């Protein structure tokens, strides 16, 4: 969140605002996603490339609705 205007992304009138306007906002960190930025359009919303790079494989699987399963011996 911007300390000047208190918004994510900055209000266009804020001195910290960038010239570019955000197309999306990352649902994990709240950072703006600008034109030509890489992002993942997950079921939970847009996730920026930086957040995706920091996620474990397990976290990504869970976001896809495919959590790891525990192996259990089946008895007949």
N, C-alpha and C positions, 0 to 999 in steps of 0.2 A: 504494500500500500504506500502511496506517495505521502511523504511528510508534509508537503505543501498543500495539496488539494484534498488528500484523504481518499482518493479514488484509485481503482485498479481497472483499466489503465488510467493514466492522468486525464483529467478534464482538458479539452482542447484549449481552454483559457489559461491553464497552469503553465508557469514558466519552465517546468520540467517536461512538458508534453513534447513528444517527437513530432516531426513533420508528417510521418507516416501514420495512418490510422490503422489500428488493429482490426483484423478480420475476425479473429476468435480470441478467446481467453483460455489459458490452460486451467483445467479443472483441478490440477494438483497444486501448482504453485501460484496461480493467479497472474502469471506473466502474459503479456500480450503476444499474440501470434500474428505476424505481419505477412503480407504478400510475399511469396517465394520461400517462406519458412517451412521446414519439414515438421509434420505433426502426425499424431495417430488419432483418428476419429473413432475412439472406443465407444462402447455401449454407455459408459459413464460420462462421456463428453470428450472434448479435444484435450490431448495431452501433448505438451511440447517435446521436442527432441531431447532437450537437456534432461527433463524428468524421466523420459523413456530410457535414456542411457543409464540413469541411476537405479532403475528398477531391476530387481532380480528376475530370473526366469520364472520363478514361482509366483511372484507378484503379477507378472504379465499373464500367466496361465489363469490365475484367479480372476483377473479383469475380463478375460475371455469366457468366464464361466466354466472353466475346466480345472478345478482344483486337483491337487495330487490326491491319490487314494491310498489307503493303508492296506497292505496285503494281509489277508486273513485266510487261514486254512479252512476250507469248507469241509464239513463233516457230512457223510452220507448215511 
